[in-house]
Amino acid sequence: MNEKRIPLSKAQLEKIAEDYPTPFHLYDEKAIRENARQFYQAFSWVEGFKNHYAVKACPNPTILSILLEEKMGVDCSSLPELILSEKVGFRGENIVLTSNDTPAEEFIEAARLGAVINLDDIGHIELLEKSIAIPELISFRYNPGDARTGNVLIGLPLEAKYGVTRDQVVDAYRIMKNKGVKRFGLHTMVASNELENSYFIETARMLFELAVMVKEESGVEIELVNMGGGVGIPYRPEEKAVDLELISSGIKELYGQLIVPAGLHPLRIVFECGRLVTGPYGYLVSRVRHVAKKYKTYVGLDSCMANLMRPGIYGAYHHITVPGKEDLPADQLYDVTGSLCENSDKFAIDRRLPRIEPGDLIVIHDTGAHGYAMGFNYNAKLRSAELLLREGGTVQLIRRAETIDDYFATMRFPSAPLKV
Ligand SMILES: *Cc1c(COP(=O)(O)O)cnc(C)c1O
């Protein structure tokens, strides 16, 4: 069980809404920092442990600078994410490029930054060579195929477009060694939003065994193992958070059994978690516009799928709190909807909640990762503001809401007839 609480009272949220009208995403700095420290504490036995925060989860410079202060690196999947990371102050191998279907300009920018390049395909070696000088360090993304089952969100590794295969992986390292690469990394990402502790221990086993095999078959000594992201969070109150201490001690045991005897110590272990790092510490705050009785009863919010896509596209559960009504009986059955002309624009279906009136505030939980970031402009919906609840209790605007002018900014109208 985890208690789904919000860090502010209804009165405090109403006060914030006076300055920043709903909807907005609100992130809890104190909780983000405390969680980051627990994550690092759990893996303190690993020399040079690091989490490279997946920028795509919450690409906000203030959030990223908090994570930089907490000693995190970044994982980037595009050119703008690389540039954003540099602007925030990330440097060198603190930055990882894990893109797929990669264009040359991402290799060029990553090389300029001194970032770790994590190659998604053996065929990319040719493009890499054409684009940049052979780097000192290279990493490969590994796809285990039918050796692993993946999970629902990410799908079967065998069907996934990512990574080099079992048959290719040793060759991939051999080729790069022959081209003069001196240092090597190994990466995988086989799960998404996975809550099963043993899954990550098994991923470590897979990577450790592979590192040993690569050494035996090609002489390449891998110095860096990247476990990817995909550590889940308990979106539902009845779910349990992963136990990082337990995962860490399981990995430590395997390290002693596999890595040390193979002469691969010290091996750096890193992660690329996004969701785990910020997911639970963000909230989408909205206001109820209408309560409409049709065949079902609909609570219509001033936000929509453009602010949070996960329920609409994955049927994902996001907990909902009605501030000020936390202690009332949840004796009503509602569909909580947005305003998009899409029937999938529902934040919750058949959700038991206390009686709701127009004007009520609604807080949707766990929007700190893959929330704002997945927003879009379909139906000419504008992206919301992002706010930060600072450690001292003040609230700071860390991204303004889009305006109608922003919506028009990229359009080119047919030119008006010339006046004579
Ligand atoms: C999306 C992604 C991550 C982060 O995933 P989370 O579920 O947010 O931890 C990490 N690495 C890669 C390569 C990704 O694509």
PDBQT file of the ligand as one rigid body, heavy atoms in Angstrom, charges set to zero:
ROOT
HETATM    1  C1  LIG A 501      12.324   6.258 -21.802  1.00  0.00    +0.000 C 
HETATM    2  C2  LIG A 501      13.700   5.789 -21.567  1.00  0.00    +0.000 A 
HETATM    3  C3  LIG A 501      14.240   5.806 -20.280  1.00  0.00    +0.000 A 
HETATM    4  C4  LIG A 501      13.448   6.211 -19.073  1.00  0.00    +0.000 C 
HETATM    5  O1  LIG A 501      12.390   5.382 -18.813  1.00  0.00    +0.000 OA
HETATM    6  P1  LIG A 501      11.613   5.490 -17.419  1.00  0.00    +0.000 P 
HETATM    7  O2  LIG A 501      10.489   4.546 -17.576  1.00  0.00    +0.000 OA
HETATM    8  O3  LIG A 501      11.147   6.910 -17.317  1.00  0.00    +0.000 OA
HETATM    9  O4  LIG A 501      12.571   5.144 -16.353  1.00  0.00    +0.000 OA
HETATM   10  C5  LIG A 501      15.545   5.415 -20.128  1.00  0.00    +0.000 A 
HETATM   11  N1  LIG A 501      16.288   5.013 -21.180  1.00  0.00    +0.000 NA
HETATM   12  C6  LIG A 501      15.806   4.979 -22.425  1.00  0.00    +0.000 A 
HETATM   13  C7  LIG A 501      16.682   4.521 -23.520  1.00  0.00    +0.000 C 
HETATM   14  C8  LIG A 501      14.489   5.355 -22.665  1.00  0.00    +0.000 A 
HETATM   15  O5  LIG A 501      14.000   5.306 -23.896  1.00  0.00    +0.000 OA
ENDROOT
TORSDOF 0
